Amino acid sequence: MSSGPKGCEELSSLQCCVCGHRAELFDLPGRTGKYCLECSADVTTSILLITEIDAATLAGQDAGNLVAEFSQLSTRLLERAQSA
């Protein structure tokens, strides 16, 4: 069974699905994994940013700032996952 950033399965039920840290874990609606506080906040923020980017794009508005923020957040999540 895999654990850490590659996936969450039964053996890793006590570890964050992103960073692999053992901490208090949180469920997010619509997600199968469990996340530590820091990663759950970043995953939730990324979901909201994606929603806002889509809405701005559909409305014909500039989403450049949102895309830049999403890029920074994605980089932070990737770095955290790779350090697991």
Buried (B, 14 or more C-beta within 10 A) or exposed (E): EEBBBEEBEEEBEEBBBBBBBEBEBBEBEEBEBBBBEBBBEBBBBBBEBEEBBEEBEEEEEEBEEBBEBBEEBEEBBEEBBEEB
